[in-house]
Amino acid sequence: MPALEAFGRKWEIGSDDLVYPSIRNLLIRIPWLIATAVVYSKKHKTLECVGAEYIEYFLYGSMAILSLMALGDILLIYNSSRGGIMETEARRFVPLCLYFKFLLYVLELAWNILGTYGLTQRFFVCKEAPETHILIQGLIICNWVILGLFLFFWLFQYDPCGSNFHTEYKLENYENLDNTHELPFTGRSHLWKYRLKILSCLICGEGKSKSLQNVYEEAARGFAYVFDGILVFSDIVAGLVLQCLRTELLRKKLNENLYGAQNPFSYKSSINYDPMTRKLTVPESDDWNSIPAILHYLNYALAIFTIPSAYYYHAGKLAKALCLKTQCCNFVPWRKQYPIFAEHDNCCYGKTASLRTFIKDEDLVYASYDNSDFCCPFFIAMDHSTKSIIVAIRGSFSTVDMLVDISVTPIPIDFPGYPPNFKAHRGILNVSKVIKRKLDQLDILPKLAKAYPEYKILLTGS
């Protein structure tokens, strides 16, 4: 749906996304309005203390503001819920409702400041009706919370590139994407880069890491391409939910047509079954893609996750390995060299020690745990039982991997042997290039292939 236009700019929210926030506000304000009216109706005759006049004025004003806020929420719910996703004309009064609500929030802010001042100066203390003082305290605290949530909500939805006078790349600027693999790094890209850095900083404290700048830029280009000022985040969520519901509905209809109400496979999974479905039989085969071989190589794919995998599958071996196969203070120059060629491990080689619970020491050739700037951990090992040289690459497991995953824009595969029109996931292809470059620099695989000419090189990962 098109982005909401209000206050002379576009916002990162649709005009039909305000229904549930308004319902939430209404459910908060209505109880407070009822409580204020009930307490005042019961206690206004007993208000004969010094602060009675201040209490009456504040409660009158609070009830008036709560009533107007409730009216504004009702109007916003009604107008925001009208029309379909693309029928923005039916919701043309939503900006007017927002202007009305904004004025009320300004009024509420001023009123809350006066109320807070009155509390600090003890203007609302009345011994004859202590309930009024508790009520006013609750109202003021609740109003500050609501105002804070309102400010956070609109700051989150604020689009610095949403000004009607802001010139920005639009979708038609990407029509020649087939001819170039570089998206423009626009002002919106800078915005998304800043957001991703804040997110990484909050999650794992890596927002300022200089080694991740390329990852941030690539991910920011993708987000700027998708959220171009027309599409909003709720569109993506709604589309995914509708697609899941549609797929589930089609699956149920297909299975009902095939089996009726008695579907013998309905309890197993959400996969579509047809009358030709049979129980899987594992063929006797030595091929790498047979079920036994896949399970065998899965051991290497799990091993690259190091400590978490070792803890889950080999808890006893992990404790022993951490005690016997680590080497603390390895950064000290006079310590003897660690027996395994490993890079970017911690000072005690704890990750490599956990890796050694899956693989024999003599079979582990090299391990790298670098997880920065489009590089992910991998290791090289010998598998003499299948005559294979294993290169195991770790899948998504960290915040950096998440940033790589969301660099989704397709780019051409520029490796020899691929047609020019073939494209791949930008982030994953960049990771592949970095790992290939590192393997070329190490020159380990050619040496192993020369030493074991009958062995095949096999890639695995998870």
Protein Blocks (a to p, Z undefined) as FASTA:
>chain_A
ZZddeehiacdbdfklmmmmmmmmmmmmmmmmmmmmmmmmmmmmmmmcfklmmmmmmmmm
mmmmmmmmmmmmmmmmmmmmgocfklmmlmmmmmmmmmmmmmmmmmmmmmmmmmmmmmmn
opmgcfklmmlmmmmmmmmmmmmmmmmmmmmmmmmmpcfklpfkbccddfklmmmmmmpc
bdcddfklmmmmmmmmmmmmmmnopmmpmklmmmmmmmmmmmmmmmnolacfklmmmmmm
mmmmmmmmmmmmmmmmmnommlfklmmmmcdcdfkbccddddddfbfkbmklmmmmmmmm
mmmnmmmmmmmmmmmlmmmmmmmmgcehklpmkbccdfbdcehiafkommmmmmmmmpcf
klmmbdcfbdgehiacddddddfknopadddddddfbfklmmmmmmmbccddfbehiafk
bccdfklmmmmmmmmmmmmmnommmmmmmmmmmbccddddZZ
